[in-house]
Amino acid sequence: MSDVSVLPGTLAVRNLFEDLLGREVTVSPGDPLSADEVNTSTIAIFTDNAQQIYGVLGMDLNLSANAGAALGLLPAGAAEDSIDEKKLFPNLAENVFELCNVLTSLLNREGGPHIKMYQVIYPGDPLPADARAHLMALGRRVDLMVEVNRYGKGKFSLSLAP
């Protein structure tokens, strides 16, 4: 079987965020998450049928809080408070979990392995070394700046396994 894995494009990411959040979202090229930012980011690990890591997604605290608040129809102040306290509040974390689960749809392709979300690691929780290595690796990755209208913006980094 040929490799059918394809990184999602900017438009696909934007459309998914807009559809899910029900508001305008702007997506542009961005910088990768830095090693320091990984510790305060929400990380989703996606696996294939053989439970091998297929991809790792990182959303910095800003994007996690803003998207979580928007998804929960909470005021922007809820995201701002979470960012100011440098932790993702449980109600926002629950919404981000759902967002990560829906983002799986960007990875599944006809003729390819079935990809599913394996685990979500929240800011401050220990990140498995293999997931960190995948997220920080060069190669098959997309790094974006995602801005949720009337909330704020943050980094989105997705790295597929080699």
N, C-alpha and C positions, 0 to 999 in steps of 0.2 A: 504494500500500500504506500502510495506516495504521501509525503508530508502535506497535509491540507491546513495546517495551523497557519493562521494569518493574524497579524496584529490588527486590532480594530483601528479604523481611521478616526480622525478628529470628528468628522460628521456623525459617525455611528455613536461615539461617546457622548457628543452633545445631544443627539436625539434621544438617547436612552435617559440621560439626566433630565432633559426637559419633559419627556413623557412621564417619568416617575415623580418628579417634583411638581409638575404642573405650573411651571414658571420658566421664564426665559433664562437660558444658560449660555454663557460665552466660553468657548474653548479655544485655546491658542497654544502654540508650542511653548514648552516650559523647560525648566532645569530639572535634572533628576533629584530625588531626595538625597540629601547628604547623610553621611553616617550618623551624625548627631540627630538629624530630623527623624531617622528611622525609629529611635527610641520613644519618640512622642507621637508616632503615627499609628493609624489603624492599618493592620496588615492582613490581607486575605490570602490564604493559600488554596490553590486550585489543583486538583489531582485528576489523573486519567483513570481508566478502568482498572489498571494494575496498581493503583494507589501511589503512583509515582508523581512527583511534583511536575505539573504541567506549566504553571505560571504563578507568579506572586505579584499581588497588587498592593501598593502602598498609597495611602491618602494621608497627607499631613494633618495635624490637629485642626488647622484652620478649615480645610475642606471637610473633614469629618464632622466638625461641629456645625458648620454652615449647612451642609447637605442634610445632616441629621435633624436640625431644627426645621428646615424647609419641608422635609418629608413629613415631620410630625405636626406641621402647621403651627409651629411655635413662633413667637416673636423673635426677631433678630437678636434681641438682648439675651436670649437664652444661649445662643451660640457665642456671643461676646463674653458672657460670664464664664462659660466653659473654657474659652481661650485664655481669658485673664487668669483663671485659676490653674492653667496648664494641665488640665485633665478633662477627659471626655465623660460628661455626666451620664449616669446609667440610662436615662430616657433617650438621650441622643445616641448612645452606643447601640441600643436596641434597634433604632431606626437605621443606623449605619450597617448593622448586620443584615437587615433586609435589603438595603442598597447593594451590598456586596453579593448577596445571593442572586439578585436580578442581573448584576453585571456578568454573571456566568454566561448569560445568553450571548455576550460578545465573543465568547471563546468557542462555542460549539458550532461546528460546520458539518454540512452534509458530507458523509463519507469519512469523517474523522472520528477519533475516539470521543466517547461521551465524557465531557468535563463537568466536574461538580465542585462546589465549594467544600473544602475539607475542614478548614478552621479559620476563625477570625481572632487575631491577637490585638488587644487594645493597648493604647498608650500606657507605658509603664510596665506591662506584662512581659515576661521573658519571651524572646523570639528564638525559635530553633535556628541553629547555626546554618543549616542547609537552606532554609528559607531566606535568611539574611544574605547569604552568598548569591542566591538566585536574584534577589531584588537589586543587589549592588552590581551585578555583572553587566559588562558591556555586551552589545550584540542585539539580539531580538527584543527590543524594548520600545516603548512609547512613553514620553514624558510630556505632560501637558499642564497648563494652568487652567483651572476650571473656576469660572466665576458664576455664582448663583445670584441672580438679580435680587436686589434689596437685602442680601445677606452678606456676601463677601466671597473671597476667592482663596484658593489653595492649590497645592500640588497634587497631581495624580501621576503615579509611575506604575507602569505594568511591564513586567519582564517575563518573557516566555523562556522555558527551559531550552537549553541548546539541543 
